[in-house]
Amino acid sequence: MAKKLNMVFTRGESGTKTISLADPKDGITASQVKGVMQNIIDKDVFQFETGSPIDGI
């Protein structure tokens, strides 16, 4: 059975943004995933034409 990792970011009033990864490595922890998600937020990788920016995990 294929695994899938969904990283869901909040966008305030604009809802959420999700990054999905197929077949994440075994043994990955929630803490590791949250660290990666925070790094994505810190580097401001998302660009939206309208709506709220990413504001949390």
All heavy atoms as atom14 arrays in JSON, in Angstrom:
{
  "sequence": "MAKKLNMVFTRGESGTKTISLADPKDGITASQVKGVMQNIIDKDVFQFETGSPIDGI",
  "atom14_mask": [
    [1, 1, 1, 1, 1, 1, 1, 1, 0, 0, 0, 0, 0, 0],
    [1, 1, 1, 1, 1, 0, 0, 0, 0, 0, 0, 0, 0, 0],
    [1, 1, 1, 1, 1, 1, 1, 1, 1, 0, 0, 0, 0, 0],
    [1, 1, 1, 1, 1, 1, 1, 1, 1, 0, 0, 0, 0, 0],
    [1, 1, 1, 1, 1, 1, 1, 1, 0, 0, 0, 0, 0, 0],
    [1, 1, 1, 1, 1, 1, 1, 1, 0, 0, 0, 0, 0, 0],
    [1, 1, 1, 1, 1, 1, 1, 1, 0, 0, 0, 0, 0, 0],
    [1, 1, 1, 1, 1, 1, 1, 0, 0, 0, 0, 0, 0, 0],
    [1, 1, 1, 1, 1, 1, 1, 1, 1, 1, 1, 0, 0, 0],
    [1, 1, 1, 1, 1, 1, 1, 0, 0, 0, 0, 0, 0, 0],
    [1, 1, 1, 1, 1, 1, 1, 1, 1, 1, 1, 0, 0, 0],
    [1, 1, 1, 1, 0, 0, 0, 0, 0, 0, 0, 0, 0, 0],
    [1, 1, 1, 1, 1, 1, 1, 1, 1, 0, 0, 0, 0, 0],
    [1, 1, 1, 1, 1, 1, 0, 0, 0, 0, 0, 0, 0, 0],
    [1, 1, 1, 1, 0, 0, 0, 0, 0, 0, 0, 0, 0, 0],
    [1, 1, 1, 1, 1, 1, 1, 0, 0, 0, 0, 0, 0, 0],
    [1, 1, 1, 1, 1, 1, 1, 1, 1, 0, 0, 0, 0, 0],
    [1, 1, 1, 1, 1, 1, 1, 0, 0, 0, 0, 0, 0, 0],
    [1, 1, 1, 1, 1, 1, 1, 1, 0, 0, 0, 0, 0, 0],
    [1, 1, 1, 1, 1, 1, 0, 0, 0, 0, 0, 0, 0, 0],
    [1, 1, 1, 1, 1, 1, 1, 1, 0, 0, 0, 0, 0, 0],
    [1, 1, 1, 1, 1, 0, 0, 0, 0, 0, 0, 0, 0, 0],
    [1, 1, 1, 1, 1, 1, 1, 1, 0, 0, 0, 0, 0, 0],
    [1, 1, 1, 1, 1, 1, 1, 0, 0, 0, 0, 0, 0, 0],
    [1, 1, 1, 1, 1, 1, 1, 1, 1, 0, 0, 0, 0, 0],
    [1, 1, 1, 1, 1, 1, 1, 1, 0, 0, 0, 0, 0, 0],
    [1, 1, 1, 1, 0, 0, 0, 0, 0, 0, 0, 0, 0, 0],
    [1, 1, 1, 1, 1, 1, 1, 1, 0, 0, 0, 0, 0, 0],
    [1, 1, 1, 1, 1, 1, 1, 0, 0, 0, 0, 0, 0, 0],
    [1, 1, 1, 1, 1, 0, 0, 0, 0, 0, 0, 0, 0, 0],
    [1, 1, 1, 1, 1, 1, 0, 0, 0, 0, 0, 0, 0, 0],
    [1, 1, 1, 1, 1, 1, 1, 1, 1, 0, 0, 0, 0, 0],
    [1, 1, 1, 1, 1, 1, 1, 0, 0, 0, 0, 0, 0, 0],
    [1, 1, 1, 1, 1, 1, 1, 1, 1, 0, 0, 0, 0, 0],
    [1, 1, 1, 1, 0, 0, 0, 0, 0, 0, 0, 0, 0, 0],
    [1, 1, 1, 1, 1, 1, 1, 0, 0, 0, 0, 0, 0, 0],
    [1, 1, 1, 1, 1, 1, 1, 1, 0, 0, 0, 0, 0, 0],
    [1, 1, 1, 1, 1, 1, 1, 1, 1, 0, 0, 0, 0, 0],
    [1, 1, 1, 1, 1, 1, 1, 1, 0, 0, 0, 0, 0, 0],
    [1, 1, 1, 1, 1, 1, 1, 1, 0, 0, 0, 0, 0, 0],
    [1, 1, 1, 1, 1, 1, 1, 1, 0, 0, 0, 0, 0, 0],
    [1, 1, 1, 1, 1, 1, 1, 1, 0, 0, 0, 0, 0, 0],
    [1, 1, 1, 1, 1, 1, 1, 1, 1, 0, 0, 0, 0, 0],
    [1, 1, 1, 1, 1, 1, 1, 1, 0, 0, 0, 0, 0, 0],
    [1, 1, 1, 1, 1, 1, 1, 0, 0, 0, 0, 0, 0, 0],
    [1, 1, 1, 1, 1, 1, 1, 1, 1, 1, 1, 0, 0, 0],
    [1, 1, 1, 1, 1, 1, 1, 1, 1, 0, 0, 0, 0, 0],
    [1, 1, 1, 1, 1, 1, 1, 1, 1, 1, 1, 0, 0, 0],
    [1, 1, 1, 1, 1, 1, 1, 1, 1, 0, 0, 0, 0, 0],
    [1, 1, 1, 1, 1, 1, 1, 0, 0, 0, 0, 0, 0, 0],
    [1, 1, 1, 1, 0, 0, 0, 0, 0, 0, 0, 0, 0, 0],
    [1, 1, 1, 1, 1, 1, 0, 0, 0, 0, 0, 0, 0, 0],
    [1, 1, 1, 1, 1, 1, 1, 0, 0, 0, 0, 0, 0, 0],
    [1, 1, 1, 1, 1, 1, 1, 1, 0, 0, 0, 0, 0, 0],
    [1, 1, 1, 1, 1, 1, 1, 1, 0, 0, 0, 0, 0, 0],
    [1, 1, 1, 1, 0, 0, 0, 0, 0, 0, 0, 0, 0, 0],
    [1, 1, 1, 1, 1, 1, 1, 1, 0, 0, 0, 0, 0, 0]
  ],
  "atom14_positions": [
    [[0.84, -1.18, 0.0], [0.0, 0.0, 0.0], [0.89, 1.25, 0.0], [1.81, 1.37, 0.8], [-0.9, -0.03, 1.23], [-1.81, 1.14, 1.33], [-2.85, 0.94, 2.81], [-4.11, 2.05, 2.42], [0.0, 0.0, 0.0], [0.0, 0.0, 0.0], [0.0, 0.0, 0.0], [0.0, 0.0, 0.0], [0.0, 0.0, 0.0], [0.0, 0.0, 0.0]],
    [[0.61, 2.16, -0.91], [1.4, 3.39, -1.03], [1.12, 4.33, 0.14], [0.0, 4.44, 0.61], [1.08, 4.08, -2.34], [0.0, 0.0, 0.0], [0.0, 0.0, 0.0], [0.0, 0.0, 0.0], [0.0, 0.0, 0.0], [0.0, 0.0, 0.0], [0.0, 0.0, 0.0], [0.0, 0.0, 0.0], [0.0, 0.0, 0.0], [0.0, 0.0, 0.0]],
    [[2.18, 4.97, 0.6], [2.05, 5.95, 1.68], [2.02, 7.35, 1.08], [2.54, 7.58, -0.01], [3.24, 5.86, 2.63], [3.29, 4.61, 3.44], [4.37, 4.76, 4.47], [5.25, 3.56, 4.5], [6.37, 3.72, 5.42], [0.0, 0.0, 0.0], [0.0, 0.0, 0.0], [0.0, 0.0, 0.0], [0.0, 0.0, 0.0], [0.0, 0.0, 0.0]],
    [[1.44, 8.27, 1.82], [1.37, 9.66, 1.38], [1.48, 10.54, 2.61], [0.85, 10.3, 3.63], [0.04, 9.9, 0.67], [-0.12, 11.25, 0.06], [-1.44, 11.27, -0.72], [-1.74, 12.62, -1.26], [-3.03, 12.64, -1.95], [0.0, 0.0, 0.0], [0.0, 0.0, 0.0], [0.0, 0.0, 0.0], [0.0, 0.0, 0.0], [0.0, 0.0, 0.0]],
    [[2.32, 11.57, 2.52], [2.48, 12.54, 3.59], [1.85, 13.85, 3.14], [2.23, 14.39, 2.1], [3.96, 12.75, 3.91], [4.3, 13.88, 4.87], [3.77, 13.58, 6.26], [5.8, 14.1, 4.91], [0.0, 0.0, 0.0], [0.0, 0.0, 0.0], [0.0, 0.0, 0.0], [0.0, 0.0, 0.0], [0.0, 0.0, 0.0], [0.0, 0.0, 0.0]],
    [[0.86, 14.34, 3.88], [0.24, 15.62, 3.59], [0.69, 16.64, 4.62], [0.52, 16.44, 5.81], [-1.29, 15.51, 3.65], [-1.85, 14.7, 2.52], [-1.4, 14.81, 1.38], [-2.82, 13.88, 2.8], [0.0, 0.0, 0.0], [0.0, 0.0, 0.0], [0.0, 0.0, 0.0], [0.0, 0.0, 0.0], [0.0, 0.0, 0.0], [0.0, 0.0, 0.0]],
    [[1.3, 17.73, 4.14], [1.7, 18.83, 5.0], [0.71, 19.97, 4.76], [0.65, 20.51, 3.65], [3.13, 19.27, 4.69], [4.15, 18.19, 4.99], [5.85, 18.7, 4.7], [5.9, 18.67, 2.9], [0.0, 0.0, 0.0], [0.0, 0.0, 0.0], [0.0, 0.0, 0.0], [0.0, 0.0, 0.0], [0.0, 0.0, 0.0], [0.0, 0.0, 0.0]],
    [[-0.08, 20.3, 5.78], [-1.14, 21.29, 5.63], [-0.73, 22.58, 6.34], [-0.45, 22.59, 7.53], [-2.47, 20.76, 6.2], [-3.57, 21.78, 6.02], [-2.84, 19.44, 5.53], [0.0, 0.0, 0.0], [0.0, 0.0, 0.0], [0.0, 0.0, 0.0], [0.0, 0.0, 0.0], [0.0, 0.0, 0.0], [0.0, 0.0, 0.0], [0.0, 0.0, 0.0]],
    [[-0.71, 23.66, 5.58], [-0.37, 24.99, 6.07], [-1.63, 25.83, 6.15], [-2.49, 25.73, 5.28], [0.62, 25.68, 5.12], [1.92, 24.95, 4.94], [2.04, 23.92, 4.03], [3.03, 25.3, 5.69], [3.23, 23.25, 3.85], [4.24, 24.63, 5.53], [4.33, 23.61, 4.61], [0.0, 0.0, 0.0], [0.0, 0.0, 0.0], [0.0, 0.0, 0.0]],
    [[-1.74, 26.68, 7.16], [-2.9, 27.56, 7.28], [-2.63, 28.89, 6.6], [-1.49, 29.37, 6.56], [-3.29, 27.79, 8.75], [-2.2, 28.39, 9.44], [-3.68, 26.5, 9.43], [0.0, 0.0, 0.0], [0.0, 0.0, 0.0], [0.0, 0.0, 0.0], [0.0, 0.0, 0.0], [0.0, 0.0, 0.0], [0.0, 0.0, 0.0], [0.0, 0.0, 0.0]],
    [[-3.73, 29.47, 6.07], [-3.65, 30.75, 5.36], [-4.68, 31.74, 5.91], [-5.3, 32.48, 5.17], [-3.92, 30.55, 3.87], [-2.86, 29.79, 3.15], [-3.13, 29.76, 1.67], [-3.1, 31.11, 1.11], [-3.75, 31.46, 0.02], [-4.46, 30.6, -0.65], [-3.69, 32.7, -0.42], [0.0, 0.0, 0.0], [0.0, 0.0, 0.0], [0.0, 0.0, 0.0]],
    [[-4.85, 31.76, 7.2], [-5.79, 32.7, 7.8], [-7.18, 32.55, 7.22], [-7.72, 31.46, 7.13], [0.0, 0.0, 0.0], [0.0, 0.0, 0.0], [0.0, 0.0, 0.0], [0.0, 0.0, 0.0], [0.0, 0.0, 0.0], [0.0, 0.0, 0.0], [0.0, 0.0, 0.0], [0.0, 0.0, 0.0], [0.0, 0.0, 0.0], [0.0, 0.0, 0.0]],
    [[-7.74, 33.65, 6.78], [-9.09, 33.69, 6.22], [-9.19, 32.96, 4.88], [-10.27, 32.63, 4.42], [-9.54, 35.14, 6.03], [-9.55, 35.97, 7.29], [-10.84, 35.8, 8.06], [-11.89, 35.6, 7.44], [-10.77, 35.89, 9.3], [0.0, 0.0, 0.0], [0.0, 0.0, 0.0], [0.0, 0.0, 0.0], [0.0, 0.0, 0.0], [0.0, 0.0, 0.0]],
    [[-8.05, 32.68, 4.24], [-8.04, 32.07, 2.91], [-8.02, 30.55, 2.93], [-7.91, 29.93, 1.89], [-6.84, 32.59, 2.11], [-6.92, 33.99, 1.95], [0.0, 0.0, 0.0], [0.0, 0.0, 0.0], [0.0, 0.0, 0.0], [0.0, 0.0, 0.0], [0.0, 0.0, 0.0], [0.0, 0.0, 0.0], [0.0, 0.0, 0.0], [0.0, 0.0, 0.0]],
    [[-8.05, 29.93, 4.11], [-8.11, 28.47, 4.17], [-6.76, 27.83, 4.4], [-6.02, 28.24, 5.29], [0.0, 0.0, 0.0], [0.0, 0.0, 0.0], [0.0, 0.0, 0.0], [0.0, 0.0, 0.0], [0.0, 0.0, 0.0], [0.0, 0.0, 0.0], [0.0, 0.0, 0.0], [0.0, 0.0, 0.0], [0.0, 0.0, 0.0], [0.0, 0.0, 0.0]],
    [[-6.42, 26.85, 3.58], [-5.18, 26.1, 3.75], [-4.48, 25.87, 2.41], [-5.07, 26.03, 1.34], [-5.46, 24.71, 4.38], [-6.31, 23.97, 3.52], [-6.06, 24.83, 5.76], [0.0, 0.0, 0.0], [0.0, 0.0, 0.0], [0.0, 0.0, 0.0], [0.0, 0.0, 0.0], [0.0, 0.0, 0.0], [0.0, 0.0, 0.0], [0.0, 0.0, 0.0]],
    [[-3.23, 25.46, 2.51], [-2.43, 25.03, 1.36], [-1.8, 23.71, 1.76], [-1.23, 23.6, 2.84], [-1.36, 26.06, 1.02], [-0.45, 25.68, -0.12], [-1.19, 25.65, -1.42], [-0.26, 25.32, -2.57], [-0.98, 25.11, -3.81], [0.0, 0.0, 0.0], [0.0, 0.0, 0.0], [0.0, 0.0, 0.0], [0.0, 0.0, 0.0], [0.0, 0.0, 0.0]],
    [[-1.88, 22.69, 0.9], [-1.35, 21.37, 1.21], [-0.26, 20.97, 0.22], [-0.42, 21.15, -0.98], [-2.48, 20.31, 1.17], [-3.49, 20.69, 2.09], [-1.95, 18.94, 1.52], [0.0, 0.0, 0.0], [0.0, 0.0, 0.0], [0.0, 0.0, 0.0], [0.0, 0.0, 0.0], [0.0, 0.0, 0.0], [0.0, 0.0, 0.0], [0.0, 0.0, 0.0]],
    [[0.83, 20.45, 0.76], [1.87, 19.81, -0.05], [1.79, 18.33, 0.25], [1.84, 17.92, 1.42], [3.28, 20.34, 0.3], [3.41, 21.82, -0.02], [4.34, 19.53, -0.45], [4.75, 22.41, 0.37], [0.0, 0.0, 0.0], [0.0, 0.0, 0.0], [0.0, 0.0, 0.0], [0.0, 0.0, 0.0], [0.0, 0.0, 0.0], [0.0, 0.0, 0.0]],
    [[1.65, 17.51, -0.77], [1.57, 16.06, -0.61], [2.81, 15.4, -1.19], [3.23, 15.74, -2.3], [0.33, 15.52, -1.33], [-0.83, 16.06, -0.78], [0.0, 0.0, 0.0], [0.0, 0.0, 0.0], [0.0, 0.0, 0.0], [0.0, 0.0, 0.0], [0.0, 0.0, 0.0], [0.0, 0.0, 0.0], [0.0, 0.0, 0.0], [0.0, 0.0, 0.0]],
    [[3.37, 14.46, -0.43], [4.54, 13.73, -0.88], [4.22, 12.24, -0.89], [3.78, 11.68, 0.12], [5.72, 13.97, 0.06], [6.2, 15.41, 0.19], [7.24, 15.53, 1.28], [6.74, 15.92, -1.12], [0.0, 0.0, 0.0], [0.0, 0.0, 0.0], [0.0, 0.0, 0.0], [0.0, 0.0, 0.0], [0.0, 0.0, 0.0], [0.0, 0.0, 0.0]],
    [[4.45, 11.6, -2.02], [4.23, 10.16, -2.13], [5.43, 9.42, -1.55], [6.57, 9.86, -1.68], [4.04, 9.78, -3.59], [0.0, 0.0, 0.0], [0.0, 0.0, 0.0], [0.0, 0.0, 0.0], [0.0, 0.0, 0.0], [0.0, 0.0, 0.0], [0.0, 0.0, 0.0], [0.0, 0.0, 0.0], [0.0, 0.0, 0.0], [0.0, 0.0, 0.0]],
    [[5.16, 8.32, -0.9], [6.18, 7.41, -0.39], [7.24, 8.08, 0.5], [8.44, 8.0, 0.2], [6.88, 6.67, -1.55], [5.9, 5.85, -2.36], [5.03, 5.19, -1.75], [5.99, 5.87, -3.6], [0.0, 0.0, 0.0], [0.0, 0.0, 0.0], [0.0, 0.0, 0.0], [0.0, 0.0, 0.0], [0.0, 0.0, 0.0], [0.0, 0.0, 0.0]],
    [[6.82, 8.73, 1.58], [7.82, 9.31, 2.49], [8.64, 8.18, 3.13], [8.19, 7.04, 3.22], [6.97, 10.01, 3.54], [5.67, 9.29, 3.53], [5.47, 8.85, 2.11], [0.0, 0.0, 0.0], [0.0, 0.0, 0.0], [0.0, 0.0, 0.0], [0.0, 0.0, 0.0], [0.0, 0.0, 0.0], [0.0, 0.0, 0.0], [0.0, 0.0, 0.0]],
    [[9.84, 8.52, 3.58], [10.7, 7.48, 4.16], [10.1, 6.94, 5.45], [9.35, 7.64, 6.15], [12.11, 8.01, 4.4], [12.23, 9.0, 5.54], [13.68, 9.41, 5.71], [13.83, 10.28, 6.96], [15.22, 10.59, 7.23], [0.0, 0.0, 0.0], [0.0, 0.0, 0.0], [0.0, 0.0, 0.0], [0.0, 0.0, 0.0], [0.0, 0.0, 0.0]],
    [[10.42, 5.71, 5.76], [9.96, 5.09, 6.99], [10.63, 5.76, 8.19], [11.79, 6.17, 8.11], [10.3, 3.6, 7.01], [9.47, 2.79, 6.03], [8.32, 3.19, 5.75], [9.96, 1.75, 5.55], [0.0, 0.0, 0.0], [0.0, 0.0, 0.0], [0.0, 0.0, 0.0], [0.0, 0.0, 0.0], [0.0, 0.0, 0.0], [0.0, 0.0, 0.0]],
    [[9.89, 5.86, 9.27], [10.45, 6.37, 10.52], [10.48, 7.87, 10.67], [10.98, 8.38, 11.67], [0.0, 0.0, 0.0], [0.0, 0.0, 0.0], [0.0, 0.0, 0.0], [0.0, 0.0, 0.0], [0.0, 0.0, 0.0], [0.0, 0.0, 0.0], [0.0, 0.0, 0.0], [0.0, 0.0, 0.0], [0.0, 0.0, 0.0], [0.0, 0.0, 0.0]],
    [[9.96, 8.61, 9.7], [9.94, 10.06, 9.81], [9.02, 10.45, 10.97], [7.97, 9.84, 11.18], [9.51, 10.72, 8.49], [9.82, 12.21, 8.52], [8.08, 10.46, 8.17], [9.77, 12.86, 7.16], [0.0, 0.0, 0.0], [0.0, 0.0, 0.0], [0.0, 0.0, 0.0], [0.0, 0.0, 0.0], [0.0, 0.0, 0.0], [0.0, 0.0, 0.0]],
    [[9.43, 11.45, 11.74], [8.66, 11.84, 12.91], [7.87, 13.12, 12.65], [8.21, 13.9, 11.75], [9.57, 12.09, 14.12], [10.4, 13.23, 13.86], [10.43, 10.86, 14.43], [0.0, 0.0, 0.0], [0.0, 0.0, 0.0], [0.0, 0.0, 0.0], [0.0, 0.0, 0.0], [0.0, 0.0, 0.0], [0.0, 0.0, 0.0], [0.0, 0.0, 0.0]],
    [[6.85, 13.34, 13.46], [6.06, 14.58, 13.37], [6.95, 15.79, 13.59], [6.8, 16.82, 12.92], [4.92, 14.55, 14.37], [0.0, 0.0, 0.0], [0.0, 0.0, 0.0], [0.0, 0.0, 0.0], [0.0, 0.0, 0.0], [0.0, 0.0, 0.0], [0.0, 0.0, 0.0], [0.0, 0.0, 0.0], [0.0, 0.0, 0.0], [0.0, 0.0, 0.0]],
    [[7.89, 15.67, 14.49], [8.82, 16.78, 14.77], [9.66, 17.12, 13.54], [9.88, 18.3, 13.24], [9.73, 16.39, 15.95], [10.64, 17.41, 16.21], [0.0, 0.0, 0.0], [0.0, 0.0, 0.0], [0.0, 0.0, 0.0], [0.0, 0.0, 0.0], [0.0, 0.0, 0.0], [0.0, 0.0, 0.0], [0.0, 0.0, 0.0], [0.0, 0.0, 0.0]],
    [[10.12, 16.12, 12.83], [10.89, 16.36, 11.61], [10.03, 17.04, 10.54], [10.49, 17.97, 9.87], [11.45, 15.04, 11.06], [12.53, 14.44, 11.91], [12.9, 13.05, 11.46], [12.03, 12.22, 11.21], [14.19, 12.78, 11.37], [0.0, 0.0, 0.0], [0.0, 0.0, 0.0], [0.0, 0.0, 0.0], [0.0, 0.0, 0.0], [0.0, 0.0, 0.0]],
    [[8.82, 16.58, 10.39], [7.92, 17.16, 9.39], [7.62, 18.61, 9.75], [7.67, 19.5, 8.89], [6.62, 16.34, 9.27], [5.61, 17.04, 8.37], [6.91, 14.94, 8.76], [0.0, 0.0, 0.0], [0.0, 0.0, 0.0], [0.0, 0.0, 0.0], [0.0, 0.0, 0.0], [0.0, 0.0, 0.0], [0.0, 0.0, 0.0], [0.0, 0.0, 0.0]],
    [[7.33, 18.89, 11.01], [7.05, 20.27, 11.43], [8.26, 21.16, 11.21], [8.12, 22.32, 10.82], [6.61, 20.3, 12.89], [5.21, 19.79, 13.07], [4.75, 19.88, 14.51], [3.33, 19.35, 14.64], [2.82, 19.46, 15.99], [0.0, 0.0, 0.0], [0.0, 0.0, 0.0], [0.0, 0.0, 0.0], [0.0, 0.0, 0.0], [0.0, 0.0, 0.0]],
    [[9.47, 20.64, 11.41], [10.68, 21.41, 11.15], [10.81, 21.78, 9.69], [11.16, 22.92, 9.35], [0.0, 0.0, 0.0], [0.0, 0.0, 0.0], [0.0, 0.0, 0.0], [0.0, 0.0, 0.0], [0.0, 0.0, 0.0], [0.0, 0.0, 0.0], [0.0, 0.0, 0.0], [0.0, 0.0, 0.0], [0.0, 0.0, 0.0], [0.0, 0.0, 0.0]],
    [[10.52, 20.84, 8.81], [10.56, 21.1, 7.37], [9.49, 22.13, 7.0], [9.74, 23.06, 6.23], [10.37, 19.79, 6.57], [10.11, 20.08, 5.1], [11.57, 18.89, 6.75], [0.0, 0.0, 0.0], [0.0, 0.0, 0.0], [0.0, 0.0, 0.0], [0.0, 0.0, 0.0], [0.0, 0.0, 0.0], [0.0, 0.0, 0.0], [0.0, 0.0, 0.0]],
    [[8.3, 21.96, 7.57], [7.22, 22.9, 7.28], [7.58, 24.31, 7.74], [7.33, 25.29, 7.02], [5.92, 22.43, 7.92], [5.37, 21.16, 7.31], [3.94, 20.5, 8.18], [2.67, 21.69, 7.69], [0.0, 0.0, 0.0], [0.0, 0.0, 0.0], [0.0, 0.0, 0.0], [0.0, 0.0, 0.0], [0.0, 0.0, 0.0], [0.0, 0.0, 0.0]],
    [[8.19, 24.43, 8.9], [8.6, 25.75, 9.39], [9.66, 26.36, 8.49], [9.65, 27.55, 8.22], [9.11, 25.67, 10.84], [9.35, 27.02, 11.46], [8.09, 27.88, 11.5], [7.07, 27.48, 12.01], [8.17, 29.08, 10.94], [0.0, 0.0, 0.0], [0.0, 0.0, 0.0], [0.0, 0.0, 0.0], [0.0, 0.0, 0.0], [0.0, 0.0, 0.0]],
    [[10.57, 25.53, 7.99], [11.59, 26.0, 7.06], [10.95, 26.53, 5.78], [11.38, 27.56, 5.24], [12.56, 24.86, 6.75], [13.84, 25.33, 6.1], [14.25, 26.47, 6.25], [14.48, 24.43, 5.38], [0.0, 0.0, 0.0], [0.0, 0.0, 0.0], [0.0, 0.0, 0.0], [0.0, 0.0, 0.0], [0.0, 0.0, 0.0], [0.0, 0.0, 0.0]],
    [[9.93, 25.85, 5.28], [9.2, 26.3, 4.09], [8.56, 27.67, 4.36], [8.63, 28.57, 3.53], [8.15, 25.26, 3.67], [8.85, 24.02, 3.1], [7.15, 25.83, 2.67], [7.94, 22.82, 2.89], [0.0, 0.0, 0.0], [0.0, 0.0, 0.0], [0.0, 0.0, 0.0], [0.0, 0.0, 0.0], [0.0, 0.0, 0.0], [0.0, 0.0, 0.0]],
    [[7.96, 27.83, 5.54], [7.35, 29.12, 5.9], [8.42, 30.2, 5.99], [8.26, 31.31, 5.45], [6.57, 29.0, 7.23], [5.35, 28.11, 7.04], [6.16, 30.38, 7.75], [4.65, 27.74, 8.34], [0.0, 0.0, 0.0], [0.0, 0.0, 0.0], [0.0, 0.0, 0.0], [0.0, 0.0, 0.0], [0.0, 0.0, 0.0], [0.0, 0.0, 0.0]],
    [[9.52, 29.91, 6.68], [10.58, 30.89, 6.87], [11.19, 31.36, 5.56], [11.58, 32.52, 5.43], [11.69, 30.31, 7.76], [11.24, 30.06, 9.19], [10.18, 30.6, 9.6], [11.95, 29.32, 9.91], [0.0, 0.0, 0.0], [0.0, 0.0, 0.0], [0.0, 0.0, 0.0], [0.0, 0.0, 0.0], [0.0, 0.0, 0.0], [0.0, 0.0, 0.0]],
    [[11.26, 30.46, 4.57], [11.83, 30.82, 3.27], [10.8, 31.45, 2.33], [11.14, 31.84, 1.22], [12.48, 29.61, 2.62], [13.7, 29.13, 3.4], [14.45, 28.06, 2.67], [15.62, 27.57, 3.48], [16.69, 28.52, 3.61], [0.0, 0.0, 0.0], [0.0, 0.0, 0.0], [0.0, 0.0, 0.0], [0.0, 0.0, 0.0], [0.0, 0.0, 0.0]],
    [[9.55, 31.55, 2.8], [8.48, 32.21, 2.04], [8.38, 31.68, 0.61], [8.39, 32.44, -0.35], [8.72, 33.72, 2.05], [7.48, 34.51, 1.69], [6.36, 34.0, 1.88], [7.63, 35.66, 1.21], [0.0, 0.0, 0.0], [0.0, 0.0, 0.0], [0.0, 0.0, 0.0], [0.0, 0.0, 0.0], [0.0, 0.0, 0.0], [0.0, 0.0, 0.0]],
    [[8.26, 30.35, 0.48], [8.26, 29.73, -0.85], [6.92, 29.82, -1.58], [6.88, 29.64, -2.79], [8.72, 28.26, -0.8], [10.12, 28.14, -0.25], [7.77, 27.41, 0.0], [0.0, 0.0, 0.0], [0.0, 0.0, 0.0], [0.0, 0.0, 0.0], [0.0, 0.0, 0.0], [0.0, 0.0, 0.0], [0.0, 0.0, 0.0], [0.0, 0.0, 0.0]],
    [[5.84, 30.09, -0.86], [4.54, 30.19, -1.52], [4.29, 31.61, -2.01], [4.63, 32.57, -1.33], [3.41, 29.84, -0.54], [3.38, 28.4, -0.12], [3.68, 28.05, 1.19], [3.06, 27.39, -1.0], [3.64, 26.73, 1.61], [3.03, 26.07, -0.61], [3.31, 25.74, 0.71], [0.0, 0.0, 0.0], [0.0, 0.0, 0.0], [0.0, 0.0, 0.0]],
    [[3.7, 31.72, -3.18], [3.29, 33.01, -3.71], [1.83, 32.9, -4.14], [1.48, 32.0, -4.9], [4.15, 33.42, -4.9], [5.58, 33.7, -4.53], [6.39, 34.16, -5.74], [5.96, 34.02, -6.88], [7.54, 34.7, -5.46], [0.0, 0.0, 0.0], [0.0, 0.0, 0.0], [0.0, 0.0, 0.0], [0.0, 0.0, 0.0], [0.0, 0.0, 0.0]],
    [[1.01, 33.8, -3.62], [-0.41, 33.79, -3.93], [-0.79, 35.14, -4.54], [-0.36, 36.18, -4.06], [-1.24, 33.55, -2.68], [-0.9, 32.27, -1.96], [-0.14, 32.28, -0.81], [-1.33, 31.05, -2.46], [0.19, 31.1, -0.15], [-1.03, 29.87, -1.81], [-0.26, 29.9, -0.65], [0.0, 0.0, 0.0], [0.0, 0.0, 0.0], [0.0, 0.0, 0.0]],
    [[-1.58, 35.1, -5.59], [-2.04, 36.35, -6.2], [-3.07, 37.03, -5.31], [-3.14, 38.25, -5.28], [-2.63, 36.07, -7.58], [-1.58, 35.65, -8.59], [-2.17, 35.47, -9.98], [-3.19, 36.09, -10.28], [-1.57, 34.69, -10.74], [0.0, 0.0, 0.0], [0.0, 0.0, 0.0], [0.0, 0.0, 0.0], [0.0, 0.0, 0.0], [0.0, 0.0, 0.0]],
    [[-3.88, 36.26, -4.62], [-4.91, 36.82, -3.74], [-4.95, 36.01, -2.46], [-4.47, 34.88, -2.38], [-6.3, 36.77, -4.4], [-6.65, 35.4, -4.67], [-6.34, 37.57, -5.69], [0.0, 0.0, 0.0], [0.0, 0.0, 0.0], [0.0, 0.0, 0.0], [0.0, 0.0, 0.0], [0.0, 0.0, 0.0], [0.0, 0.0, 0.0], [0.0, 0.0, 0.0]],
    [[-5.57, 36.61, -1.46], [-5.76, 35.9, -0.2], [-4.63, 36.1, 0.78], [-3.69, 36.84, 0.53], [0.0, 0.0, 0.0], [0.0, 0.0, 0.0], [0.0, 0.0, 0.0], [0.0, 0.0, 0.0], [0.0, 0.0, 0.0], [0.0, 0.0, 0.0], [0.0, 0.0, 0.0], [0.0, 0.0, 0.0], [0.0, 0.0, 0.0], [0.0, 0.0, 0.0]],
    [[-4.74, 35.41, 1.88], [-3.79, 35.54, 2.98], [-2.53, 34.73, 2.72], [-2.58, 33.68, 2.08], [-4.43, 35.04, 4.28], [-5.61, 35.74, 4.56], [0.0, 0.0, 0.0], [0.0, 0.0, 0.0], [0.0, 0.0, 0.0], [0.0, 0.0, 0.0], [0.0, 0.0, 0.0], [0.0, 0.0, 0.0], [0.0, 0.0, 0.0], [0.0, 0.0, 0.0]],
    [[-1.4, 35.19, 3.25], [-0.18, 34.4, 3.16], [-0.22, 33.22, 4.14], [-1.11, 33.15, 4.99], [0.92, 35.39, 3.56], [0.22, 36.34, 4.48], [-1.19, 36.45, 3.95], [0.0, 0.0, 0.0], [0.0, 0.0, 0.0], [0.0, 0.0, 0.0], [0.0, 0.0, 0.0], [0.0, 0.0, 0.0], [0.0, 0.0, 0.0], [0.0, 0.0, 0.0]],
    [[0.74, 32.34, 4.04], [0.85, 31.23, 5.0], [1.13, 31.83, 6.37], [2.02, 32.66, 6.52], [2.0, 30.28, 4.59], [1.73, 29.64, 3.24], [2.27, 29.23, 5.66], [0.53, 28.74, 3.17], [0.0, 0.0, 0.0], [0.0, 0.0, 0.0], [0.0, 0.0, 0.0], [0.0, 0.0, 0.0], [0.0, 0.0, 0.0], [0.0, 0.0, 0.0]],
    [[0.38, 31.39, 7.37], [0.58, 31.95, 8.71], [0.77, 30.9, 9.78], [0.87, 31.2, 10.95], [-0.56, 32.9, 9.08], [-1.91, 32.21, 9.15], [-2.0, 30.99, 8.98], [-2.91, 32.92, 9.39], [0.0, 0.0, 0.0], [0.0, 0.0, 0.0], [0.0, 0.0, 0.0], [0.0, 0.0, 0.0], [0.0, 0.0, 0.0], [0.0, 0.0, 0.0]],
    [[0.81, 29.63, 9.41], [1.02, 28.6, 10.42], [0.94, 27.2, 9.88], [0.71, 26.97, 8.7], [0.0, 0.0, 0.0], [0.0, 0.0, 0.0], [0.0, 0.0, 0.0], [0.0, 0.0, 0.0], [0.0, 0.0, 0.0], [0.0, 0.0, 0.0], [0.0, 0.0, 0.0], [0.0, 0.0, 0.0], [0.0, 0.0, 0.0], [0.0, 0.0, 0.0]],
    [[1.13, 26.28, 10.8], [1.12, 24.85, 10.48], [-0.15, 24.24, 11.04], [-0.55, 24.54, 12.13], [2.35, 24.16, 11.09], [3.62, 24.75, 10.48], [2.29, 22.67, 10.89], [4.89, 24.33, 11.15], [0.0, 0.0, 0.0], [0.0, 0.0, 0.0], [0.0, 0.0, 0.0], [0.0, 0.0, 0.0], [0.0, 0.0, 0.0], [0.0, 0.0, 0.0]]
  ]
}
